[in-house]
Amino acid sequence: MLKQLQAIVRPEKTNEVITELLNAGFPSVTKLDVYGRGKQKGIVLNDVRYDELPKQLLLIVCDEKDLDDIAGIIMKTARTGEGHFGDGRIFVGPVEKAWTISTGKEGL
């Protein structure tokens, strides 16, 4: 079964995460610039609240058997340290079908 993993990570960690995924044999990733806030509800610096923080969204479609390996690589690489808020989140959902446009082939 195919799964889609969506990982929201700090922009400064994105290249490192993508490199580690590539080195582990997972080269396929889509990267998007996104803005938002998590549980911490933004940050306050000098009495100014920033509640739309820049992040990057990585989209990866993979076989279910690879899901834990990919998530583990992302968590290990994107983490900045214990207790640091804003390192990101990972969400997983099903993919019903996938096709390669150039070949018309179904699946990964």
N, C-alpha and C positions, 0 to 999 in steps of 0.2 A: 504494500500500500504506500502511496506517495503522501508526504507531509510537507507543509509549508512552515518554515521557521521564520519568524520575524524578530529580529534583534534590534533593540534601540540602544545605541552605545554613544559614548562621548566621542566627539569628532577627532580628538587627538589620539584616540585608541583605534580608530577605524583601519588605518593602513596596517598596523601590527596584527589586528584580528584577521584581516584578509590574507596577509602573508602566511600566518600560521595555518589557516584553513587550506591554502594552496599547498603548503608543505606537507600537510596530512592527506592530500589527495582529494580535496574538495574545492575545485577551482571555480565553480559556478556560483556567482553572487550578483545581486542587483543592489546598488547603493543609492539612497535618496537622502537629500537634506530635509530635515524635519525640525519643527519647533514645538515645544510643549513643556509640561511640568509633570512631576510624579507626586508621590506621597508627601514629599517635603514642601509642596505648594510653592515652588520657586525659591529664590534666595533674596536676602536683604543685604545690601551693601551701602553704608553711609546713609541710612534712612530712605533708600530707593529700593523698591521691590521690583525684581525681575522675575516675571512668572511665565515667560515664553523663552525657554533656554534652547540654544542650538544643540541638536543631536543629529545622529545619522541612523537611518533605518536600513538594515541589511535584510534582504529577502533571499531565502534559500529554499529551493524545492529539492527534496532528497527522498531516498528510500527510507522507510520506517526503521530499518535495521541500523542506519547511520545516524539517526537522530540524537541519541545520547552522546555519541562521540563529537558531533558537531557542536551541540550545546555545551559540552564540557570544554571544548577548545575556546569557545566564545567567552564563557564565564571566567576561565583561567586568565585569558589574555586581556579582557576588557576591565577586569577588576583593578581598582587603584589602591585598595587596602581596606582592611576591616573598619567598619564604621563610617565609611565615606558614602554619603548619599549621592544619588545622581549617576551611578555607574551604569544604570540601564535596566532593561527588562527583556525577557525572551517569551514570546508567545508561539504556540504551535496549533496548527489546524490542519484538517484534511484537504487533500487535493483530489478532486474527482477524476480529472483527466488532464493530460498535457500532450501537446503536439510540438514537433519541431517544424517551423514554418517552411524552411528550405526544402525539406524532404517529405513533409506530410506524415512522417513517422509518429506514431503514438507512443507515449511513455518518455522516460528519460533517456 
